[in-house]
């Protein structure tokens, strides 16, 4: 069930402490996606977001999704420690709603060209107007069977064989589908699908991903040679459906 971020003009699927499971703009507004041409250390990145929102006449609460890049995958404890600092920044911005984090997030570690410190790669916010269909961001998800953030919940934990990767991918595609439908959208509304893994995807891309995403398959997928943020995970995806995309 979705919750409302009234000040931000969007609804969100509650997730876990570090992020929500996805966001969708309310009627009369749209989600705008922004990619940084050159990622910035993420606290400086939030300064860029603040300036951009101000120039667009939007409040801080219009920020609805964040994309981060980190230098290397973390342990579960390291991930939890990072998230504490991240939530503290969102608290300073008055983003949390009764302690719940409404912002969707993807946070991955590139295999090549990783930043020296956690960096902002992209973000999304709401703005007036829209295409008359849902605009949204589905948060990144790895192959966790529950939200406990413990190794016991990982699909085919410790395995990266083609068969294991196919099973992991199938599970994550199911998570994406459920979140998409939870946001009131469907596959024809998707404009971009991103895959994050350091393992080959060619053996299962067609059957396990593209044939499962319906009309969205026409856009293909963007494969980022990256690892999920927790070292024990091997596969992650996120998605979005937008009508306006910017590079800054």
DRENVEXGU-132563 format. One line per field, with one value per residue (C-alpha): x, y, z. Coordinates in pm, whole numbers, plus 32768, in hexadecimal, padded with zeros to 4 digits. Each point is the difference from the previous one (the first is absolute). Layout:
c1 = c(X	...)
c2 = c(Y	...)
c3 = c(Z	...)
END
This chain:
c1 = c(8000	8087	803B	7FFB	8110	7F13	810D	80B3	7ECD	8045	7FA1	80F1	800F	8090	8140	8113	80BE	80F5	7EFC	7E9E	7FAB	7F8F	7F56	7EF5	7F93	7E9D	7F0F	806C	8172	8110	8145	812D	8141	8157	8154	813F	8100	810F	7F9C	8049	804C	7EA0	7FF0	8073	7F05	7EEB	8072	7FD6	7EA4	7FA6	806C	7F4B	7EBB	8017	802F	7ED0	7F30	7FDA	8023	8100	7EE5	7FD1	813B	7F7E	811E	817A	8108	8151	8149	80F5	8168	7FC4	7EF1	7FD4	7FC6	7EA4	808A	80B1	7EC0	7F3E	8105	7FF3	7E86	8009	80BA	7F20	7EC2	8094	8026	7E97	7F95	80B3	7F3B	7EB7	7FC1	7F97	7E8D	7FC0	8152	7FB9	80E6	7F30	8124	8050	816F	80FD	8160	8101	8179	8087	8105	80B4	8014	7F83	800B	80F8	7EE1	7E85	7F7C	7EBA	7FC4	7E97	7EBC	7E90	7F04	7E9A	7F96	7EB0	7F75	801E	7FAA	7EB4	808B	80BC	8162	80CD	8144	8017	8117	8125	7FDE	80F3	7FAF	7F8B	7ED7	7FA2	8057	80D3	814C	809D	80BF	7EFE	7F03	80D0	7F90	8111	80EB	816F	7FB9	8043	7FDA	7F24	7EE5	801E	800B	7ECA	7F46	8071	7F95	7EAD	7FC3	805F	7F29	7EDE	8050	8008	7EAD	7F60	8088	7F97	7E9D	8007	8042	7ECE	80D0	8040	810F	7F95	8040	816F	8100	8147	8073	8159	80BC	8127	80E2	816B	7F92	7FA8	7E8F	7FEF	7F92	7EBF	7FC1	7F01	7F2E	801F	7FF6	7F8C	7EEA	7F7D	7FE3	7EFE	7FF1	812B	80E3	8001	80E7	80F4	80C8	812F	8106	80E1	8133	7FD3	7FD2	7ED9	8056	801C	811F	7F2E	7F0C	8041	7EDC	7F32	7F00	7F3F	7F06	7F56	7EF6	802E	7FB2	8113	816E	811A	817D	80A9)
c2 = c(8000	8155	811C	8173	8105	8127	810E	7F4A	7FB9	7E8C	7EB4	7EF0	7E90	7FE3	7F35	7FEA	8106	8064	802D	7FCA	7EFA	80FE	814C	8081	8166	8065	8087	814F	7FB8	7F32	7F5C	80A1	7F33	80A4	7F65	80B0	8018	7FE8	7F5B	80C9	7F8F	7FC4	8112	80FA	7F5B	805C	816A	7FE0	7F6C	811E	8102	7F4C	7FE3	816D	8067	7F2E	809A	7EB0	7FB3	7F0D	7F0C	7FE1	7F2B	7E9D	7F21	7FEB	7F40	7FCD	7F65	7F77	7F8E	7E97	7F1C	8006	7F01	7FFB	80C1	80F9	8032	8042	80FC	80B8	800E	80A3	812C	800B	8003	8110	80DD	7FBD	8058	814F	803D	7FAF	7EE7	7EE6	7FD8	7F91	7F55	7F51	803D	8049	8020	7EE5	7FAB	7F3D	7FDE	7F2F	7FD3	801E	7EFC	8102	8172	7FE6	8147	8037	804D	7FCF	80DF	807D	7F7A	806B	8065	8038	80FF	8064	812D	8085	7F73	7EA8	7F18	7F89	7EA6	7F92	8080	7F48	7F6A	7E99	7FE6	7F18	7E9F	7EE2	7E90	8016	7F21	80D6	815C	7F8B	8065	7EBC	7EFF	7EF2	80B4	7FFC	7F31	7EFE	80A7	7FE9	7F7B	80AC	7EE1	8049	7F36	80BB	8153	7FA6	7FA9	8141	80CC	7F56	8051	816F	8027	7F87	8108	810A	7F8D	8008	8158	8083	7F89	8085	8159	7FE4	7FD9	7EE7	7F93	80E8	8127	7FA2	80CE	7F77	7EBC	7FED	7EC3	8005	7ED0	7FA0	7EB1	7FBA	802A	7F85	7E9E	8074	8160	7F9F	7EFF	8067	8179	8082	7F03	8043	817A	800D	8143	808E	7F0A	80EB	80E8	7EE7	8015	80C9	7F1C	80B2	7F2D	8039	7F42	802D	80C7	7EC9	7F14	7EC4	806E	7FCB	8093	813F	80B4	8144	80A1	8147	8097	8171	80FA	80F5	7FAA	80F8	7FFB	80FC)
c3 = c(8000	7FA1	80F3	7FAC	8000	7FF2	7FF9	7EE7	7F2A	7FE6	8099	806A	8054	8160	8005	8104	80C5	7EE8	7EEB	7F84	7EFC	7EFD	7FBE	7F12	7FBE	805C	7EFD	7F72	8040	7F5F	8069	7F58	7FEC	8012	7FB5	8067	7EE8	810A	8149	8139	8165	8076	8106	7EF9	7F1C	80F1	7FE3	7E87	8034	80E9	7EFF	7EE7	80C2	8061	7E96	7FA2	8115	80AE	8173	808A	803E	7E85	7FF8	7FD6	7F88	8023	7F3C	80AC	7F98	8100	7FE6	8062	807E	8178	8111	8098	812A	7F1D	7F3A	8141	8072	7EB3	8011	8157	7F71	7ED0	80D1	80DC	7ECB	7F9A	8161	7FE2	7EC1	80B0	7F08	80E9	8042	8167	7FF5	7EB4	7ED9	7EC5	7F0C	7F0C	7FD5	7F35	808B	7F43	7FDE	7E9B	7F9E	7F26	804E	8165	80C3	811A	80EC	7FFB	7EEA	7F73	7EA1	7FCD	80A5	7FB9	8075	7FBE	7F34	7F88	7EBC	7F70	7EE1	808F	8055	8138	8026	8102	807F	8079	8101	7FCB	8086	8023	8028	816B	804E	812C	807E	8126	7F5F	8073	7F34	8042	7F27	7EC1	7ED3	7FAE	80F9	7FA2	7EA3	7EB3	7F07	7ECF	809E	8149	7F55	7F35	8140	80A8	7ED0	7FF1	816D	7FD5	7EC9	80D6	8106	7EEF	7F7C	8158	804D	7EAB	8036	8163	7F6F	7F20	7EC3	7F08	7F0D	7EE1	80EA	8036	7F3E	8091	80A3	809F	805D	80F1	8014	7FCF	7F6A	7E91	7FAF	7E97	805B	80AA	7F7B	7EF6	80B9	816C	7FD7	7EAE	7FC5	815F	7FE8	7EEC	7F3B	80BC	7F47	7ED3	80C6	8050	8142	8065	809D	80F9	804B	8174	8142	80EB	813B	80DE	7FAA	802A	7EEF	7E8C	7F3C	8015	7F29	8004	7F11	7FB6	7F23	7FB2	7EEE	805C	8030	8040	800A	80E5)
END
